[in-house]
Amino acid sequence: MAAGAAALSVLVALGADAADLSDNQVARMLAGADPARPVDLAAKDLSFLDLSGLDFKRARLGRANLHATDLAGADLSGADLAGAHLDRSTVQKANFTGADLHGASLLRLSVTSEIDVSPRMFEDAPNFERANLSGARIYARLSGANFRGANLTHASFSNYRMTIIELHPLTVLDSAVFSGADLEGADLSHARLAFARLDGARLRGAVLRETDLTGADLTGADLTGADVTGANFDQAVLRDVKGLGTVVGLDRAVNVDRVRH
């Protein structure tokens, strides 16, 4: 155990040394910045840095490398993160409201412990309200995250780990909020969205194969042309859903007889 911790410390140290700037340099740049003239950090290597709690003041971070960067509590609202690499970054309570994350990579984000099932798990969730995540790849445990009004067109949430006896979803969005979000063409295959809010969401042509929608609220959602083959609709709310007659694979979905209208 001690050897593993030591190895991790070495990796973090090497990563910080490889970054283009130190965390202190980034903090100083942002402290003197004006949101009207954002700091330009586009394509910079900021991997493994501790940037927690910083106000990025709409900084330009397009194509930046933020691998394993600590962004806990950071304010990235309105920031340009198009094509940025945020894999394994810590996003506990991070604010991405209105940020541009189109084409970004958000794999294995860290929010809380994977075994944490306390209310704190939802309190620590990041905020992506009205963010542009079109074409982004998002494989993470983001229970309780806020995607209200976000652009998630053609985003991919689909990933899972196969064991000898079952599939384990790597994308967990239990109780996440997608109210009014645009998920046209998004791939949510194998993702878990138990009790998620998808009311008024646009899911035209979305792929929901084997998706767990237990208790999810899809009131007024548009499912035109969506593929729900193998999806679990146990106790899901399908009141006033649009395009239900065009849905693919509804006859092969699970617990359709247990939906609520």
C-alpha positions in Angstrom: 0.0 0.0 0.0 2.8 2.4 1.0 4.6 1.5 -2.3 1.5 2.3 -4.3 1.1 5.7 -2.6 4.8 6.5 -3.1 4.5 5.6 -6.8 1.4 7.9 -7.2 3.3 10.8 -5.5 6.2 10.3 -8.0 3.7 10.4 -10.9 2.1 13.6 -9.6 5.5 15.2 -9.1 6.6 14.3 -12.6 3.3 15.5 -14.1 3.6 18.9 -12.4 7.2 19.2 -13.6 6.1 18.5 -17.1 3.4 21.2 -17.1 4.0 24.4 -19.0 3.2 26.5 -15.9 3.1 26.0 -12.1 -0.1 26.2 -10.2 1.2 29.4 -8.5 1.9 31.0 -11.9 -1.6 30.2 -13.1 -3.1 31.5 -9.9 -1.2 34.8 -10.3 -2.3 35.2 -14.0 -5.9 34.6 -13.1 -5.8 36.9 -10.0 -4.9 39.9 -12.2 -7.2 39.0 -15.1 -10.2 40.8 -16.4 -13.1 38.6 -17.7 -13.5 41.0 -20.6 -9.9 40.1 -21.6 -9.6 36.4 -20.6 -6.3 34.8 -19.9 -5.1 32.7 -22.8 -4.1 29.2 -21.7 -5.2 27.5 -24.9 -3.2 24.3 -25.7 -1.2 24.7 -22.5 -0.1 21.6 -20.5 -1.6 22.1 -17.0 -1.7 18.5 -16.1 -1.5 17.4 -12.4 -1.6 21.0 -11.2 -3.6 22.1 -8.1 -6.0 24.8 -9.5 -8.7 24.1 -7.0 -10.9 27.1 -5.9 -9.6 29.4 -8.6 -11.9 31.8 -10.6 -10.8 31.3 -14.2 -12.7 34.5 -15.3 -13.8 33.0 -18.7 -10.2 31.9 -19.5 -9.3 30.5 -22.9 -8.5 26.8 -22.3 -9.3 25.3 -25.7 -7.2 22.1 -26.3 -5.5 22.5 -22.9 -4.2 19.4 -21.2 -5.9 19.3 -17.7 -5.2 15.6 -17.1 -5.5 14.8 -13.4 -5.7 18.5 -12.6 -7.4 19.5 -9.3 -10.3 21.7 -10.3 -12.4 21.2 -7.1 -14.5 24.3 -6.4 -13.0 26.1 -9.4 -15.2 28.6 -11.3 -14.9 27.8 -15.0 -18.2 29.4 -15.9 -18.1 30.8 -19.4 -14.6 29.4 -20.0 -13.5 28.1 -23.4 -12.6 24.5 -22.9 -13.3 23.3 -26.5 -11.3 20.1 -27.2 -9.7 20.2 -23.8 -8.4 17.0 -22.1 -9.9 16.7 -18.6 -9.4 13.0 -18.1 -9.1 12.0 -14.4 -9.4 15.7 -13.3 -11.0 16.4 -9.9 -14.3 18.3 -10.5 -15.9 18.3 -7.0 -18.2 21.3 -6.8 -16.6 22.8 -10.0 -18.7 25.3 -11.9 -18.9 24.9 -15.7 -22.0 26.9 -16.2 -22.2 28.2 -19.8 -18.7 26.9 -20.5 -17.7 25.7 -24.0 -16.7 22.0 -23.7 -17.5 20.9 -27.2 -15.3 18.0 -28.3 -13.7 17.8 -24.9 -12.6 14.6 -23.2 -14.0 14.0 -19.7 -13.0 10.4 -18.9 -13.0 9.0 -15.3 -13.5 12.4 -13.6 -13.1 12.4 -9.9 -15.9 13.7 -7.7 -16.1 11.6 -4.6 -15.1 8.1 -3.6 -16.7 5.5 -6.0 -18.2 3.8 -3.0 -19.6 7.0 -1.5 -23.4 6.7 -1.3 -24.1 9.5 1.1 -26.0 12.7 0.4 -22.6 14.4 0.1 -22.1 12.6 -3.2 -24.8 14.8 -4.8 -23.7 18.0 -3.0 -20.2 17.6 -4.5 -21.4 17.1 -8.0 -20.2 19.6 -10.7 -22.5 22.1 -12.4 -22.7 22.0 -16.3 -25.9 24.1 -16.6 -26.2 25.5 -20.1 -22.7 24.3 -21.0 -21.9 23.3 -24.6 -20.8 19.6 -24.4 -21.7 18.7 -28.0 -19.5 15.8 -29.2 -17.8 15.5 -25.8 -16.8 12.1 -24.4 -18.0 11.7 -20.8 -17.3 8.5 -18.9 -17.6 9.3 -15.2 -19.6 8.8 -12.0 -21.5 12.1 -11.9 -24.5 11.3 -9.8 -26.5 14.5 -9.0 -24.6 16.6 -11.6 -26.5 19.5 -13.2 -26.8 19.5 -17.0 -29.9 21.6 -17.1 -30.3 23.3 -20.5 -26.9 21.9 -21.7 -26.1 21.2 -25.3 -25.1 17.5 -25.3 -25.8 16.7 -29.0 -23.8 13.7 -30.2 -22.0 13.5 -26.8 -20.9 10.0 -25.8 -21.6 8.6 -22.3 -21.3 5.0 -23.4 -18.7 2.9 -21.7 -18.7 -0.1 -19.4 -16.5 -2.7 -17.9 -17.2 -6.4 -18.6 -16.6 -8.9 -15.7 -17.1 -12.6 -15.9 -20.7 -12.4 -14.8 -22.0 -8.9 -15.6 -21.5 -5.5 -17.0 -20.5 -2.6 -14.8 -21.4 0.9 -16.1 -18.6 3.4 -15.9 -21.0 6.2 -16.5 -23.2 6.7 -13.5 -25.7 9.7 -13.6 -28.1 8.7 -10.9 -30.4 11.7 -10.0 -28.5 13.9 -12.5 -30.5 16.8 -13.9 -31.0 17.0 -17.7 -34.1 19.1 -17.7 -34.4 20.9 -21.0 -31.1 19.6 -22.2 -30.5 18.8 -25.9 -29.3 15.2 -26.2 -30.0 14.7 -29.9 -27.9 11.9 -31.2 -26.2 11.3 -27.8 -25.0 7.8 -27.0 -26.1 6.8 -23.5 -25.7 3.1 -24.0 -25.1 1.1 -20.8 -25.2 4.4 -18.7 -27.0 4.4 -15.4 -29.6 7.2 -15.0 -31.7 6.0 -12.1 -34.0 8.7 -10.9 -32.5 11.2 -13.3 -34.5 14.2 -14.4 -34.9 14.3 -18.2 -38.1 16.4 -18.2 -38.4 18.4 -21.4 -35.1 16.9 -22.7 -34.5 16.5 -26.4 -33.5 12.9 -27.1 -34.2 12.7 -30.8 -32.1 9.8 -32.3 -30.4 9.2 -29.0 -29.0 5.8 -28.3 -30.3 4.4 -25.0 -29.4 0.7 -25.5 -29.2 -1.1 -22.1 -29.5 2.3 -20.3 -30.9 2.1 -16.8 -33.7 4.6 -16.6 -35.2 3.3 -13.3 -37.4 6.0 -11.8 -36.2 8.6 -14.3 -38.6 11.5 -15.1 -39.0 11.9 -18.9 -42.1 14.1 -18.7 -42.4 16.0 -22.0 -39.2 14.6 -23.4 -38.8 14.1 -27.1 -37.8 10.5 -27.9 -38.4 10.7 -31.6 -36.3 8.0 -33.3 -34.4 7.1 -30.1 -33.1 3.5 -29.7 -34.2 2.0 -26.3 -33.3 -1.6 -27.0 -32.8 -3.3 -23.6 -33.3 -0.1 -21.6 -34.8 -0.5 -18.2 -37.9 1.7 -17.7 -38.9 0.4 -14.2 -41.1 3.1 -12.6 -39.9 5.7 -15.2 -42.3 8.6 -15.8 -43.3 8.9 -19.5 -46.0 11.5 -19.2 -46.5 13.6 -22.4 -43.5 12.0 -24.1 -43.2 13.0 -27.8 -42.4 10.6 -30.6 -43.0 7.4 -28.6 -44.5 5.8 -31.7 -41.2 6.2 -33.5 -38.9 4.8 -30.8 -36.7 1.8 -31.9 -36.6 -1.3 -29.7 -39.4 -0.4 -27.3 -40.6 -4.0 -27.6 -37.2 -5.2 -26.4 -37.0 -2.7 -23.5 -37.3 -3.9 -19.9 -40.2 -3.2 -17.5 -42.1 -1.1 -20.0 -45.3 -2.4 -18.2 -44.1 -0.6 -15.1 -43.8 2.9 -16.4 -45.8 5.8 -15.0 -47.9 8.2 -17.1 
